[in-house]
Amino acid sequence: MKYDVIIVGAGPAGASTALALKNTNLKVALIDKQQFPRDKACGDAIPGQTFIALAKLNPKYAEAIKSFKKKQSIKKTLFVNWNGKSTSKTWKHFTYNSTRTDFDAELLKLALEENKKIDFLPETKIKQVSYVAEGISCLTDKKNELTAGLIIGCDGAHSIVKKELLKTKTDLKIEMNCTAVRQYYTGLKHTKSEQNEVYLTKKYPSGYFWIFPLKNDISNVGFGIENNSGVNVRAAFEELLKSDKVLAPLFKNATPLGRVIGAPLPLGGSDNQIIGNRFLLCGDAASLVAPISGSGIDNAVYSGIMAAKQVNSCFKQARFDSDVMKPYQDEVHGTLTKTMRSNKTKMKIITMYPWLMNWLIGILHRFKFGN
């Protein structure tokens, strides 16, 4: 099957790219190895910048995703140090929590409704990506060949597009990348419906624990830490639930739902290569997870919209070499990466001096700032 563009991955980056290609008249294959709705390891917090990005593309897209019913509105975040002292931050932009099962399916639905030039191919795994005379060839697990002039890798931290065409893969074991795990819980009576909670822990000071409320008395509970800490993330998560002096009492009468699942967090903040002849990388495939917060949905959406603009330019020029792709990389690095670079520096300081954040929260608590 021949296409103009192949998008690998139908999560927020892929769906946003497809949505932003609406008025280009390009024939697009949107491929994902799973059927939607599907579960995804994440904290389920949808950053406010997600809606701002969609509004810049088209205000009605932002309104459609804002009015989505399967969400829990969030107005503030409570930060708790390992002594149980707390402070909070109120968010100025609209934001909510929603399971990735529901949110990703809703964003994909919007893209498919708006862009009728999309062929959505779920439960299709790309096994090989290579250059051919007509552009790019993708071989699937169903032994089909798809060809296109250009391919966009929105396929996450273990991107096959990146591996096959850039001839490299994200080294998730290096310093300043992270791993996180999460599990759903019910029966956490202390939570407030419009408030996320972030906890520092004395034993694992370079990571943080979270409790993010969802609808129907369910909370997303998780723990993330940098990879060079040498910590078994799942074991640390379970230990904190059982024995941390601040956290354990909160879970005394709570009930876990489902299993613990985890995911790598390829942090942004470096001017890494995300383009090449006939390909672009977006979202986690481009290492655009925000240091400190660990959020990636907003940057995935932004990068998808930027990628669509670049794709349109390539087809207008009938050029697909890396030189003509460079404006996309420059835009990502000049906007998203620039912000993340600053946060990466802050993260290094926090990691070197873990007591600093604990002390700061204590001081803010003492003077009742944010409480």
C-alpha positions in Angstrom: 0.0 0.0 0.0 1.3 3.4 -1.0 1.0 6.5 1.2 2.4 10.0 1.3 3.1 9.8 5.0 3.4 7.0 7.5 3.0 7.9 11.2 4.2 5.1 13.5 2.4 5.4 16.9 -1.1 6.7 17.6 -0.5 8.1 21.0 -0.6 11.9 21.7 2.3 12.7 19.3 1.0 10.5 16.5 -2.6 11.6 16.9 -1.6 15.3 17.0 0.5 14.9 13.9 -2.4 13.3 12.0 -4.8 16.0 13.3 -2.5 18.8 12.2 -2.2 17.3 8.7 -5.9 17.7 8.1 -5.8 20.3 5.4 -2.7 19.1 3.5 -4.6 16.6 1.3 -1.9 14.0 2.0 -2.7 10.4 2.3 -1.6 9.2 5.7 -1.2 5.8 7.4 -1.4 6.0 11.1 -0.1 2.7 12.6 -0.1 1.4 16.1 0.8 -2.0 17.5 -2.2 -1.9 19.8 -6.0 -1.5 19.5 -7.5 1.6 21.1 -8.5 2.1 23.9 -5.4 0.7 25.4 -3.6 1.0 28.8 -0.5 3.1 29.1 1.9 3.4 32.0 1.7 7.1 33.0 0.8 9.4 35.9 -2.4 10.4 34.0 -1.9 14.1 34.6 -2.6 16.0 31.4 -0.6 19.3 31.5 -2.3 22.6 30.8 0.1 23.3 27.8 -1.6 20.4 26.0 -4.7 22.4 25.6 -2.8 25.5 24.7 -1.0 23.6 21.9 -4.3 22.3 20.5 -5.9 25.7 20.7 -3.1 27.2 18.6 -3.9 24.5 16.0 -7.6 25.1 16.2 -9.6 26.4 19.2 -12.3 23.8 18.6 -9.8 21.0 19.1 -8.8 22.3 22.5 -12.5 22.7 23.5 -13.3 19.2 22.4 -10.5 17.7 24.5 -11.3 20.0 27.4 -15.0 19.0 27.4 -14.1 15.3 27.5 -16.2 13.8 30.3 -13.8 11.1 31.6 -11.6 13.5 33.6 -10.9 14.9 37.0 -10.3 18.6 37.1 -7.1 19.6 38.9 -6.5 23.1 40.4 -3.5 22.6 42.6 -0.6 20.3 43.6 0.4 19.6 47.2 4.1 19.0 47.8 5.0 17.0 50.9 8.5 16.6 52.3 9.8 13.5 54.1 8.9 15.0 57.4 5.3 15.3 56.4 5.4 19.1 56.0 3.6 20.5 52.9 3.1 23.4 50.6 1.1 23.8 47.5 1.0 25.4 44.1 -2.2 26.5 42.3 -2.1 26.1 38.5 -3.1 29.1 36.4 -3.9 27.0 33.3 -6.8 24.5 32.9 -5.6 21.0 33.5 -7.0 17.6 34.5 -6.3 14.0 35.2 -7.5 11.2 32.9 -6.4 7.7 32.4 -4.3 7.3 29.3 -6.7 4.6 28.2 -9.4 7.2 27.9 -7.4 10.4 27.0 -5.4 8.8 24.2 -8.5 7.2 22.7 -10.3 10.5 22.8 -7.5 12.4 21.0 -7.2 9.7 18.4 -11.0 9.8 17.9 -10.8 13.5 17.2 -8.0 13.1 14.7 -9.8 10.3 12.8 -13.0 12.4 12.8 -11.3 15.5 11.5 -8.8 14.1 9.0 -10.6 11.8 6.6 -7.3 11.1 4.7 -6.1 8.9 7.5 -6.0 5.1 7.2 -5.8 3.9 10.8 -4.1 0.5 11.1 -4.3 -0.7 14.7 -2.8 -4.0 15.9 0.0 -3.6 13.3 3.6 -3.9 14.4 6.4 -2.5 12.3 9.2 -5.0 12.0 11.5 -3.3 9.6 12.0 0.2 8.2 14.2 0.9 5.3 15.0 3.1 2.3 13.7 2.1 -1.1 13.6 3.9 -4.5 10.2 5.5 -3.8 11.1 6.6 -0.3 10.4 4.6 2.8 9.3 1.0 3.2 7.8 -0.5 6.3 7.3 -4.3 6.7 4.6 -5.3 9.2 4.1 -8.3 11.4 1.2 -9.1 9.0 3.8 -9.4 6.2 2.4 -6.3 4.4 4.6 -3.7 2.9 3.7 0.0 3.2 5.6 2.7 1.3 5.6 6.4 1.7 7.6 9.5 0.9 8.2 10.3 4.5 7.9 8.6 7.9 7.3 10.1 11.4 8.4 8.2 14.4 5.9 8.7 17.3 6.5 5.3 18.6 7.9 6.0 22.1 11.2 5.4 23.9 11.9 2.2 22.1 11.2 3.7 18.6 11.9 1.3 15.7 11.9 4.3 13.4 14.8 5.8 15.4 16.6 2.5 15.6 16.3 1.6 11.9 16.9 5.0 10.3 19.0 7.0 12.7 20.9 3.7 13.5 20.7 4.4 17.2 18.3 3.9 20.1 17.7 5.9 23.2 20.1 4.8 25.9 17.7 4.7 28.8 20.4 3.6 31.3 22.4 6.9 31.1 22.4 9.6 33.7 19.3 11.9 33.7 16.9 9.4 32.2 14.3 8.0 34.6 12.0 5.0 35.1 8.6 5.2 36.8 6.0 2.7 37.9 2.3 3.2 38.7 -0.7 1.3 40.1 -4.3 2.3 40.5 -5.8 2.4 44.1 -9.2 2.9 45.6 -10.1 3.9 49.1 -7.6 6.7 49.7 -9.8 8.7 52.0 -7.4 11.6 52.5 -7.3 12.8 48.9 -9.0 15.9 47.6 -10.7 15.7 44.2 -9.0 18.7 42.6 -5.6 18.3 44.1 -2.6 16.2 43.0 0.0 15.1 45.6 3.7 14.8 45.3 5.9 13.3 48.0 9.6 13.4 48.7 11.1 10.4 50.5 14.2 10.2 52.7 15.3 6.8 51.5 15.0 7.7 47.8 15.6 11.5 47.6 16.4 11.6 43.9 12.9 10.4 43.0 9.4 11.3 44.0 6.1 9.5 44.8 2.7 10.7 43.6 -1.0 10.3 44.2 -3.1 11.8 41.4 -6.9 11.5 41.9 -9.2 10.3 39.1 -13.0 9.8 39.0 -14.9 7.3 41.0 -12.7 7.1 44.1 -9.7 5.9 42.0 -6.2 7.4 42.2 -3.1 6.9 40.1 -0.3 6.1 42.5 3.3 5.9 41.4 7.0 6.4 41.9 9.8 7.6 39.6 13.5 7.9 40.0 16.6 8.6 37.8 18.2 5.5 36.3 21.7 6.0 37.6 20.4 5.7 41.2 20.7 1.9 40.9 17.3 1.5 42.5 14.8 -1.2 41.6 11.9 1.1 41.0 9.1 -1.5 41.6 10.7 -2.8 44.8 11.1 0.8 46.1 7.5 1.6 45.2 6.2 -1.4 47.1 8.5 -0.7 50.1 7.3 2.9 50.4 3.7 1.8 50.4 4.4 -0.5 53.3 6.9 1.3 55.5 7.4 5.0 54.7 6.3 6.9 57.8 4.4 9.5 55.8 3.0 7.3 53.0 2.2 4.0 54.6 -0.6 5.3 56.9 -2.4 6.7 53.9 -2.7 3.3 52.3 -3.7 1.4 55.4 -7.3 0.9 54.2 -6.7 1.4 50.5 -7.1 -1.3 47.9 -4.9 -1.8 44.8 -6.6 -2.2 41.4 -4.7 -4.2 38.8 -1.0 -4.7 38.5 2.0 -2.4 38.8 3.3 -1.4 35.4 6.3 0.8 34.5 7.8 2.8 31.7 11.1 4.5 30.8 11.1 8.3 30.7 13.5 9.6 28.0 14.2 13.1 29.4 14.6 16.1 27.1 17.1 19.0 27.4 19.7 17.9 24.9 20.1 18.9 21.3 19.9 15.4 20.0 19.3 14.5 16.4 15.6 14.0 15.6 15.6 14.2 11.8 17.2 12.5 8.8 16.5 11.8 5.2 12.7 11.2 4.9 12.1 10.9 8.7 11.2 12.9 11.8 10.9 11.9 15.4 8.3 13.2 17.9 7.3 12.8 21.5 9.1 10.2 23.5 10.9 9.0 20.4 12.6 12.4 20.3 13.3 12.3 24.1 10.9 15.1 25.0 9.9 14.1 28.5 10.2 17.1 30.8 12.9 16.8 33.5 11.6 17.2 37.1 7.9 16.9 36.4 8.2 13.8 34.1 5.4 15.1 31.9 5.5 14.3 28.2 2.0 14.7 26.8 2.2 18.4 26.1 5.6 18.2 24.4 4.3 15.2 22.4 1.4 17.3 21.1 3.6 20.3 20.4 6.1 18.2 18.5 3.4 16.5 16.5 2.0 19.9 15.4 5.5 21.1 14.5 6.2 17.9 12.6 3.0 18.3 10.5 4.1 21.8 9.5 7.4 20.4 8.4 5.8 17.6 6.5 3.6 20.0 4.6 6.7 22.1 3.7 8.6 19.1 2.5 5.8 18.0 0.1 5.4 21.6 -1.2 9.1 21.7 -2.0 9.2 18.0 -3.1 12.3 17.6 -1.0 12.8 15.1 1.9 16.5 15.3 2.7 17.8 16.1 6.2 18.7 19.7 5.2 15.1 20.5 4.4 14.0 18.8 7.6 16.2 21.0 9.7 13.6 23.7 10.5 11.6 21.1 12.5 14.7 20.2 14.6 15.6 23.8 15.1 12.0 24.7 16.2 11.9 21.8 18.7 15.3 22.6 20.1 14.6 26.4 20.2 11.3 26.0 22.1 10.7 22.7 23.8 14.4 21.7 24.4 15.3 25.2 25.6 12.8 25.1 28.4 13.8 21.5 29.3 17.5 22.3 29.3 16.9 24.8 32.2 14.8 22.2 34.1 17.5 19.6 33.5 20.0 21.9 35.2 17.6 22.3 38.1 17.1 18.5 38.3 20.9 18.0 38.6 21.1 20.5 41.5 18.2 18.8 43.2 19.8 15.4 42.7 23.2 16.6 44.1 21.5 18.3 47.1 18.3 16.3 47.8 17.9 17.9 51.2 17.4 21.3 49.5 13.9 20.6 48.3 13.0 19.0 51.6 14.2 22.1 53.4 12.4 24.5 51.1 9.1 22.7 51.5 9.6 22.9 55.2 10.3 26.6 55.1 7.2 27.3 52.9 5.1 25.2 55.2 6.3 27.1 58.2 5.3 30.4 56.7 2.0 28.9 55.4 2.9 29.6 51.8 0.4 27.9 49.5 -1.4 26.1 52.3 
